[in-house]
Amino acid sequence: MMQTREIKEYKKFVIEADPQRVEKKKWKTYIVISRERAGGPRIRPFEDDVTFEKRLDAIRHCFDFGKRIIDGEIDGMTVEDL
């Protein structure tokens, strides 16, 4: 069964949640944050080592994680140059 990506807009950025299965019942946070610019969109992937048993819980965490990156709340992860 093919999983679809979930997308939300936040502060002129697009957060694309694409949790990855790492074990039979474990999902890891993986997101792509993009922003439209002259010349086309700029994108950057991010991942977090937190795992979840349910894909839906991982998706929720993806969006929270992406918002925290955009808000500058996570050291070493930035979208300032996108």
JOKA-V71750 format. One record per pair of residues at least 4 apart in sequence whose ideal C-beta (glycine too) atoms are under 7 Angstrom apart, sorted by the first residue. I is the first residue (numbers start at 0). J is the second residue. D is the distance in Angstrom with one decimal. If there is no record, write none. Layout:
BEGIN
I&J&D  I&J&D
END
This chain:
BEGIN
4&15&5.3  4&16&6.4  4&17&4.7  5&16&4.4  5&58&5.2  6&13&6.1  6&15&5.1  7&14&5.2  7&62&5.6  8&13&5.6  9&14&5.8  9&65&6.8  9&66&5.5  9&69&5.9  10&69&5.6  11&34&6.4  12&32&5.5  12&33&6.9  12&34&5.1  12&69&5.4  12&78&6.4  13&33&4.8  14&30&5.8  14&32&5.6  14&62&5.8  14&65&3.6  15&30&6.3  15&31&4.4  16&30&5.6  16&58&4.8  16&61&3.4  16&62&6.0  17&29&5.2  17&30&6.8  17&31&6.9  18&26&4.3  18&27&6.4  18&28&6.2  18&29&6.0  18&54&5.8  18&57&3.6  18&58&6.0  18&61&6.1  19&26&6.9  19&27&5.0  19&29&4.8  20&26&5.9  21&25&5.0  21&27&4.6  21&50&6.3  24&52&5.3  25&50&4.4  25&52&6.7  26&50&6.3  26&51&4.9  26&54&5.2  26&57&3.7  27&46&6.7  27&50&5.4  28&46&6.0  28&47&3.9  28&49&5.7  28&57&6.0  28&60&5.4  28&61&5.4  28&64&5.6  29&46&4.7  30&45&5.2  30&61&4.9  30&64&6.3  30&65&5.0  31&42&5.5  31&44&5.1  32&43&5.6  32&45&6.6  32&65&5.7  32&68&6.5  32&69&6.8  32&78&5.4  32&81&6.9  33&40&4.8  33&41&6.5  33&42&4.2  34&40&6.6  34&41&5.6  34&81&4.4  35&40&5.3  36&40&6.7  36&41&5.4  41&81&4.5  43&78&6.4  43&81&6.1  45&68&6.1  45&76&5.9  47&64&5.4  49&60&6.3  51&56&4.1  51&57&4.2  51&60&6.5  54&58&6.4  55&59&6.7  56&60&6.5  57&61&6.3  58&62&7.0  59&63&6.6  60&64&5.8  61&65&6.3  62&66&6.4  63&67&6.4  64&68&6.6  65&69&6.4  66&70&6.1  67&72&4.3  67&73&5.3  68&73&5.4  68&76&4.8  68&78&6.2  69&78&5.7  71&77&6.9
END
